[in-house]
Amino acid sequence: MIEIDESCEVRASAQVLWQVITDFDRYADWNPFVIACAADLREGQPIDMKVQLFKHFAQPQRETIFEVNPGVAFRYGLGPGRLGALSSLRSHEVQPRGSDQSLYRSHFRLTGWLAPLTKVWLGQRLEHGFRAMTQALVTQAEALPPPLEPRP
């Protein structure tokens, strides 16, 4: 099994952080790990990504969105295949910590009988990639202006 958890405080509102996480069209602008992403963000729908595990090659990946709680969290992954080789779960969670602070949590779990081999072959690359994505996400969210307050 591979399990990777990241969490960090972000000097941006939960609304801004959620906007960055779910603006898939802009991933190429800031994300060094998932360099392309397309999804409708609805349960049961696909999420298509290009994951930069190697310097000159981005791995195409299609997974399924399992759960969406708008503004709070979404989870996606690979269900167990016919032979149970690999199954994954990836989640992004946002918690408000005041009007201009939030907490970001990232979780990744890979299980199945091929997981130990995957850990040996790609474990460090996956850890580095998720860490780099989290750091870039924080930088991107903190660089954006706060949302405009609605006028009375």
Secondary structure, DSSP 8 states (H G I E B T S, - for coil): -EEEEEEEEESS-HHHHHHHHH-GGGHHHH-SSEEEEEE---TT-EEEEEEEEETTEEEEEEEEEEEEETTTEEEEEE---TT---EEEEEEEEEE-STT-EEEEEEEEEESTTHHHHHHHHHHHHHHHHHHHHHHHHHHHHHS--------
